[in-house]
């Protein structure tokens, strides 16, 4: 069967819409974190997301493949998602949204490095250089040892580590695992983790016990759960309808939306060092996507052989 024609315009639009959805969700979590602890946020947001995903699994018939959930890669994926959520949401409570998002954009570079180290993928010296330069950009944002240093930044770097674990596990999942079922598996696990945190709330947030939930906060967390699912759906759609080399770099639009959201809702103004570090991370990330596109093109040309 010939490959379906790609629609990069719709892919780019979906990627930008996904970025907006993720930033809306992060902004809500950051705002609500002043009124309730981390575990409570995880449970309420996760309950809405899980309910939507259950409906999606019923609609698509994904539950028929429930036995695939026992594959070991799903376990690693759970650990990655839970660890990333705990660390990233905790970081959002204490640092500007734009700074956290900027540091988090090193994730594609970290995945490339991990794929080379643990999956045996070929990464040339140019992409290794881009990875090192990208991490240099992160150090500019963090500025360890200087006045602008924020210890919470290391929580974001920890979240990057867990996201890399999650994505590497995802890449090794059997083809028979339906995407809605895999996402439901992690969303429900994160929600359950929120209950487990009840005795430890004082470690992750300023609250030591769950708080009364106002109608406003309940509505905001319901919206956060909805946009979380919407963001993942849009992200998947963007990658499936467009060429990855064209669509993927637009994920860095997330930075623009995060800086705007931080300024409008929280009064956070990024300093010149944060902007410089973010620019370096973005440029090296786009360069990595470009090198991957050229590598894939060379592999296709080699596989086709010489023209008779």
Backbone torsions as a table, in degrees:
resi	resn	phi	psi	omega
1	UNK	NA	132.2	177.1
2	UNK	-68.8	149.5	179.8
3	UNK	-65.6	144.4	178.1
4	UNK	-66.4	142.5	179.6
5	UNK	-63.6	141.7	-178.1
6	UNK	-85.2	144.7	178.3
7	UNK	-121.1	86.6	-174.4
8	UNK	-68.2	-30.0	179.8
9	UNK	-63.2	-46.6	177.9
10	UNK	-68.3	-34.4	178.1
11	UNK	-63.2	-44.7	178.8
12	UNK	-64.3	-41.9	179.2
13	UNK	-62.4	-43.2	179.9
14	UNK	-65.8	-38.5	179.4
15	UNK	-64.2	-41.9	177.6
16	UNK	-66.3	-39.6	177.8
17	UNK	-64.7	-38.6	176.9
18	UNK	-62.4	-40.7	178.8
19	UNK	-60.2	-43.6	178.9
20	UNK	-62.7	-43.1	-179.6
21	UNK	-60.8	-45.1	-179.0
22	UNK	-64.4	-40.5	-179.1
23	UNK	-69.6	-37.3	175.1
24	UNK	-59.6	-45.1	178.9
25	UNK	-62.4	-44.6	179.6
26	UNK	-64.6	-39.1	179.8
27	UNK	-64.2	-40.9	178.3
28	UNK	-63.3	-45.9	-179.7
29	UNK	-59.9	-43.8	-179.4
30	UNK	-63.4	-41.4	-179.3
31	UNK	-68.1	-42.8	-177.2
32	UNK	-72.8	-22.2	-177.6
33	UNK	-64.5	-15.1	176.4
34	UNK	-78.4	-10.2	-175.1
35	UNK	-118.6	-11.1	-178.4
36	UNK	-155.8	159.8	-176.5
37	UNK	-77.7	169.6	-175.2
38	UNK	-59.7	-48.3	-177.2
39	UNK	-59.6	-39.8	179.2
40	UNK	-64.5	-40.1	177.1
41	UNK	-62.3	-44.8	-178.7
42	UNK	-62.5	-39.0	-178.7
43	UNK	-69.5	-49.0	-175.5
44	UNK	-67.8	-44.9	177.6
45	UNK	-65.6	-42.5	-178.6
46	UNK	-65.9	-32.8	179.6
47	UNK	-63.7	-43.3	179.1
48	UNK	-66.9	-46.5	-179.9
49	UNK	-61.3	-42.4	-178.8
50	UNK	-65.5	-40.1	179.1
51	UNK	-62.0	-42.3	178.3
52	UNK	-64.8	-40.3	-178.5
53	UNK	-71.1	-33.4	174.3
54	UNK	-61.7	-44.9	177.4
55	UNK	-60.4	-40.5	179.7
56	UNK	-66.6	-40.1	178.2
57	UNK	-65.4	-38.8	177.1
58	UNK	-65.0	-39.9	-177.9
59	UNK	-67.6	-39.1	-177.0
60	UNK	-91.2	-7.8	-177.9
61	UNK	75.3	21.1	-175.7
62	UNK	-66.7	-24.7	-177.8
63	UNK	-64.9	-17.9	178.8
64	UNK	-62.9	-21.7	-178.8
65	UNK	-101.1	30.5	-173.0
66	UNK	-62.2	-26.5	-179.0
67	UNK	-65.1	-23.7	-178.9
68	UNK	-67.7	-16.1	-179.0
69	UNK	-68.2	-12.6	-179.7
70	UNK	-88.5	2.6	177.6
71	UNK	-68.1	140.2	-176.2
72	UNK	-56.2	-32.2	-178.0
73	UNK	-62.4	-28.3	178.2
74	UNK	-66.9	-31.4	176.7
75	UNK	-66.3	-45.6	177.2
76	UNK	-62.6	-37.4	179.8
77	UNK	-64.0	-38.7	177.5
78	UNK	-62.5	-47.1	179.6
79	UNK	-59.2	-43.5	-179.7
80	UNK	-63.3	-45.1	-178.1
81	UNK	-67.2	-42.6	-179.7
82	UNK	-65.5	-46.5	179.6
83	UNK	-62.4	-42.9	-179.7
84	UNK	-63.7	-42.4	-179.2
85	UNK	-64.9	-46.4	-179.6
86	UNK	-57.7	-48.9	-174.4
87	UNK	-74.2	-43.1	-175.5
88	UNK	-69.7	-43.8	-179.9
89	UNK	-66.3	-37.6	175.8
90	UNK	-61.7	-42.3	178.3
91	UNK	-62.1	-39.2	-179.8
92	UNK	-61.2	-27.5	-179.7
93	UNK	-66.9	-26.0	-168.2
94	UNK	-121.2	-6.5	-178.1
95	UNK	-134.2	160.8	179.9
96	UNK	-59.0	142.5	-178.6
97	UNK	-58.7	-43.1	-178.5
98	UNK	-63.6	-39.8	179.3
99	UNK	-64.6	-44.5	179.2
100	UNK	-62.1	-43.2	-179.9
101	UNK	-65.1	-40.4	-179.4
102	UNK	-61.9	-45.1	178.9
103	UNK	-64.2	-38.4	-176.5
104	UNK	-66.5	-20.8	-178.4
105	UNK	-72.0	-4.0	174.7
106	UNK	-77.8	-5.4	-176.7
107	UNK	-54.7	-47.9	179.7
108	UNK	-58.1	-38.2	177.7
109	UNK	-66.5	-40.6	178.6
110	UNK	-65.1	-36.7	177.9
111	UNK	-65.8	-40.8	177.5
112	UNK	-60.0	-45.1	179.3
113	UNK	-63.9	-43.1	-179.1
114	UNK	-66.8	-37.2	178.6
115	UNK	-63.6	-35.5	177.7
116	UNK	-70.5	-39.9	-175.1
117	UNK	-77.7	-36.1	-171.0
118	UNK	-112.6	-22.3	-179.2
119	UNK	-110.2	0.0	177.1
120	UNK	73.2	17.5	178.5
121	UNK	-72.6	147.4	-177.9
122	UNK	-80.9	123.8	176.8
123	UNK	-130.2	117.1	-178.1
124	UNK	-76.9	174.3	-175.6
125	UNK	-64.8	-28.6	-179.5
126	UNK	-65.8	-43.6	179.9
127	UNK	-73.2	-32.5	173.4
128	UNK	-62.5	-39.6	176.8
129	UNK	-62.6	-43.0	178.7
130	UNK	-61.9	-39.4	178.8
131	UNK	-62.1	-45.4	-179.7
132	UNK	-65.6	-41.7	178.2
133	UNK	-64.3	-40.0	178.9
134	UNK	-61.8	-42.2	176.9
135	UNK	-67.8	-29.3	172.7
136	UNK	-62.4	-38.8	175.6
137	UNK	-61.9	-37.7	177.0
138	UNK	-63.9	-41.1	178.4
139	UNK	-62.5	-33.9	176.7
140	UNK	-64.4	-40.0	178.9
141	UNK	-67.2	-44.0	-176.7
142	UNK	-72.9	-42.8	-179.3
143	UNK	54.6	57.2	-179.8
144	UNK	-61.3	132.6	178.8
145	UNK	89.6	-3.1	-179.7
146	UNK	-111.7	174.3	-174.5
147	UNK	-63.3	-31.8	-178.1
148	UNK	-83.5	5.9	-175.9
149	UNK	-67.0	134.3	177.7
150	UNK	-125.5	116.2	-177.8
151	UNK	-59.5	-26.0	-179.7
152	UNK	-62.8	-20.9	179.6
153	UNK	-60.1	-32.0	179.4
154	UNK	-70.1	-23.4	172.9
155	UNK	-65.9	-38.6	178.2
156	UNK	-65.6	-42.0	177.4
157	UNK	-62.7	-37.2	174.4
158	UNK	-63.1	-39.3	177.4
159	UNK	-63.4	-37.2	176.6
160	UNK	-60.0	-43.6	178.5
161	UNK	-56.6	-45.6	-178.2
162	UNK	-70.8	-33.3	176.4
163	UNK	-66.0	-38.3	176.5
164	UNK	-61.4	-43.8	176.5
165	UNK	-59.5	-45.2	-179.9
166	UNK	-61.6	-45.8	-175.5
167	UNK	-72.3	-35.5	175.6
168	UNK	-65.2	-40.9	177.0
169	UNK	-64.3	-39.3	178.9
170	UNK	-61.5	-40.1	-178.9
171	UNK	-66.2	-20.9	-179.2
172	UNK	-100.8	3.2	179.7
173	UNK	-66.5	145.7	175.0
174	UNK	-60.4	148.8	-178.1
175	UNK	-63.5	-22.0	-177.1
176	UNK	-78.7	-3.3	179.1
177	UNK	-83.5	112.9	179.6
178	UNK	-65.3	138.6	-179.0
179	UNK	-57.2	-46.9	179.5
180	UNK	-59.2	-35.9	-179.5
181	UNK	-70.1	-39.3	178.1
182	UNK	-65.0	-41.3	179.9
183	UNK	-68.9	-39.5	176.7
184	UNK	-61.5	-39.4	-180.0
185	UNK	-58.1	-46.5	-179.4
186	UNK	-74.4	-38.3	-179.5
187	UNK	-62.7	-43.2	179.5
188	UNK	-68.9	-34.9	178.0
189	UNK	-65.5	-40.3	177.0
190	UNK	-63.4	-40.8	178.9
191	UNK	-61.9	-44.8	179.1
192	UNK	-63.8	-36.7	177.4
193	UNK	-59.5	-34.2	177.2
194	UNK	-58.1	-39.6	176.4
195	UNK	-66.9	-38.9	-178.7
196	UNK	-63.3	-28.2	-176.7
197	UNK	-74.7	-9.6	-173.5
198	UNK	-50.2	-46.6	-179.0
199	UNK	-73.0	-10.8	-172.9
200	UNK	-117.5	17.0	-172.6
201	UNK	-57.6	-35.2	-177.6
202	UNK	-65.0	-18.2	179.9
203	UNK	-75.2	-39.2	-173.1
204	UNK	-95.6	-21.1	-176.8
205	UNK	-147.5	177.8	-176.7
206	UNK	-77.9	-10.7	-179.4
207	UNK	-99.1	145.0	179.4
208	UNK	-104.1	-7.2	177.9
209	UNK	-151.3	165.2	-178.6
210	UNK	-67.1	148.3	-175.3
211	UNK	-109.8	156.7	173.3
212	UNK	-60.0	142.7	-176.6
213	UNK	-105.6	117.8	177.1
214	UNK	-75.6	163.8	177.5
215	UNK	-60.2	-36.9	-179.1
216	UNK	-64.3	-47.7	-178.9
217	UNK	-68.3	-35.8	176.5
218	UNK	-63.0	-42.8	178.5
219	UNK	-65.1	-39.7	179.3
220	UNK	-64.7	-43.1	-179.4
221	UNK	-70.6	-32.0	173.6
222	UNK	-63.3	-41.6	176.8
223	UNK	-64.4	-39.6	178.8
224	UNK	-61.6	-40.6	177.1
225	UNK	-64.6	-39.1	179.6
226	UNK	-66.2	-46.3	-176.7
227	UNK	-72.0	-25.1	175.8
228	UNK	-63.9	-47.6	177.7
229	UNK	-65.5	-42.8	179.6
230	UNK	-60.4	-41.0	-179.9
231	UNK	-61.8	-44.7	178.9
232	UNK	-65.5	-37.5	178.6
233	UNK	-66.1	-43.8	179.3
234	UNK	-65.8	-39.1	178.6
235	UNK	-61.9	-45.4	178.4
236	UNK	-63.4	-43.0	179.1
237	UNK	-61.2	-42.6	-179.0
238	UNK	-60.6	-42.0	-177.9
239	UNK	-72.5	-25.4	-176.5
240	UNK	-87.5	-28.3	-177.1
241	UNK	-96.5	-20.7	-176.9
242	UNK	-114.6	165.3	173.5
243	UNK	-72.1	129.1	-175.8
244	UNK	-57.5	-39.8	-177.6
245	UNK	-64.6	-24.3	179.8
246	UNK	-90.6	-43.2	-171.5
247	UNK	-82.5	-42.3	-171.9
248	UNK	-56.6	-41.7	-179.7
249	UNK	-59.7	-20.9	-179.2
250	UNK	-74.0	-5.4	174.1
251	UNK	-64.7	-20.9	179.3
252	UNK	-73.5	-6.8	170.8
253	UNK	-60.6	-21.0	176.5
254	UNK	-53.9	-35.8	179.8
255	UNK	-63.6	-44.3	-179.5
256	UNK	-60.7	-47.5	-179.0
257	UNK	-65.4	-35.2	-179.4
258	UNK	-69.2	-41.2	177.2
259	UNK	-63.3	-41.0	179.2
260	UNK	-65.8	-44.5	179.7
261	UNK	-63.8	-41.6	178.5
262	UNK	-62.2	-38.8	179.8
263	UNK	-70.3	-45.9	-174.1
264	UNK	-72.7	-45.8	-171.7
265	UNK	-94.2	-26.4	-174.7
266	UNK	-124.0	-2.8	179.0
267	UNK	69.7	22.9	-179.4
268	UNK	-85.7	123.5	177.7
269	UNK	-112.5	113.6	-179.0
270	UNK	-65.8	138.1	178.3
271	UNK	-82.9	175.8	-173.7
272	UNK	-66.4	-30.2	-179.7
273	UNK	-70.5	-38.9	176.8
274	UNK	-63.8	-43.2	179.5
275	UNK	-65.1	-40.4	178.8
276	UNK	-64.5	-47.8	179.4
277	UNK	-61.8	-41.2	178.4
278	UNK	-62.7	-40.9	179.4
279	UNK	-62.8	-40.1	179.1
280	UNK	-65.2	-44.4	179.2
281	UNK	-60.9	-44.3	-179.1
282	UNK	-64.1	-46.6	-177.3
283	UNK	-64.1	-41.4	179.1
284	UNK	-69.4	-34.9	177.2
285	UNK	-64.6	-44.6	178.3
286	UNK	-64.5	-39.0	177.1
287	UNK	-61.8	-39.7	177.7
288	UNK	-62.5	-41.6	176.6
289	UNK	-61.4	-41.5	-179.2
290	UNK	-64.7	-42.8	178.3
291	UNK	-64.3	-37.7	177.9
292	UNK	-64.1	-39.0	178.9
293	UNK	-63.8	-43.5	179.3
294	UNK	-66.2	-37.8	179.4
295	UNK	-65.3	-42.8	179.6
296	UNK	-64.6	-38.2	178.6
297	UNK	-65.0	-41.2	179.4
298	UNK	-65.3	-38.2	179.2
299	UNK	-65.8	-40.4	178.8
300	UNK	-64.8	-39.9	-179.9
301	UNK	-65.3	-39.7	179.8
302	UNK	-67.9	-37.0	-178.5
303	UNK	-69.9	-31.6	-178.9
304	UNK	-73.4	-21.2	177.6
305	UNK	77.5	175.7	-178.8
306	UNK	-69.5	146.8	178.9
307	UNK	-75.3	125.6	-178.0
308	UNK	-68.4	NA	NA
